[in-house]
Amino acid sequence: MNTTDISIQPTSNEAIIKFEANRFITQHNSYEFNNIDEAVNSPLAQQLFYLPFVKKVYIASNFVAIERYNIVEWADVQSEVAEQIKAYLNSDALVIEEEASKPKNAVTVYAESTPNPSVLKFVCNKALVGQICEFSSIDDAKVSPIATELFQFPFVKSVFMDKNYISITKYDVAEWEDITVQLREFIKTYVEAGKPILSQPISQQKDLEEKKAETDFEKLDDISKNIVNILEEYVKPAVASDGGNIEFISFDNKSKKVEVLLQGACSGCPSSTFTLKNGIENMLKEMLNDQNISVFAING
C-alpha cells in the first residue's frame, strides 16, 4: 500500500494553511466545518477541532485546509499538524461519511501568481482532472471542452491543468489586471454548471495515466529510473505548487545528458529554465554521485 504524504501549502489568507495529500481523500466533494458539532460526520475534522487554535476545517478532494485563531502562528504548529493529518490518513480511518454529509455546492476559484509573469494559476475547491493536461492551441484541446472554450478568449495562449487547478498562459497583448476577474468567473461558472472538463471521467483518466507511467518506467535503465524517482520526490511537488510540471524525457549514459520537459508555468518562464536546470543538475550530480551529469530543459 502506498504511503500518504502531506505537503504544507500557504494560501493568500495568512490564517489558512492547506495540507495537501498525494492522493484523493474524498470523492471529489468539498466540505466546510465551523465547529466540532458540524463535523459530526467527519472523524478527521472532529479530531482537528480538539486543537485549541483550529477555527475552521475544510476538506476537499486532495487536501485539508485549516483556518486558525490568532493565538498561534502557523510557523510554530504547522509541522505537527501535518504529521497528525498524515498519521490519520495512513491509519485508513474514515475521513468523512460522504453520503451522510451534504457537500458545499458552491464552487470557489481563486487566482495565484506564478514565477512566470505570463502565467496565472486558477485554483478550484473541486477536483478537475485526474491527469496532467497541456494544450497549446484550440486544435490540441479537442478532448477538453473547458480548454476549447478558454481558447475562445483572444488573449489565451495555452492551457495547463492538473488536479484542482488550471494554469493559463496569456499573450502579451493583455494585462492580468484586465482579464483575471473575467477568467476566474468563467471557470467558476463552468465548473458550477457541472460541465465536463475532459471527455473521460476523472477515475478513468487517472487509471490510464498511472498504467502508462508504470509501463514507461519499467522500460527504463536503472540510472534513468533513479532520475525519475528523484524528480518525482524532490522536484515535482515544488514545481506543481507554482502551477507547472516537469517530466523526464531521456538519459544518455555516454554523454551523461539528461533531458527534461517543462510544462505549465515553467514553460517559457524567464527564470525557471536556468534555475531548474542548475538546481536539478546539482541535485542529480550529488544524489547519483556523478559530476559529469548535465541537464537540458525543453519548454513544452
Secondary structure, 3 states (H helix, E strand, C coil): CCCCCEEEEECCCCCEEEEEECCCCCCCCCEEECCCCCCCCCHHHHHHHCCCCEEEEEECCCEEEEEECCCCCHHHHHHHHHHHHHHHHHCCCCCCCCCCCCCCCCCCEEEEECCCCCEEEEEECCCCCCCCEEECCCCHHHHCHHHHHHCCCCCEEEEEEECCEEEEEECCCCCHHHHHHHHHHHHHHHHHCCCCCCCCCHHHHHHHHHHHHHHHHHCCCHHHHHHHHHHHHHHHHHHHHCCEEEEEEEEECCCCEEEEEEEECCCCCCCHHHHHHHHHHHHHHHHCCCCCCEEEEEEC
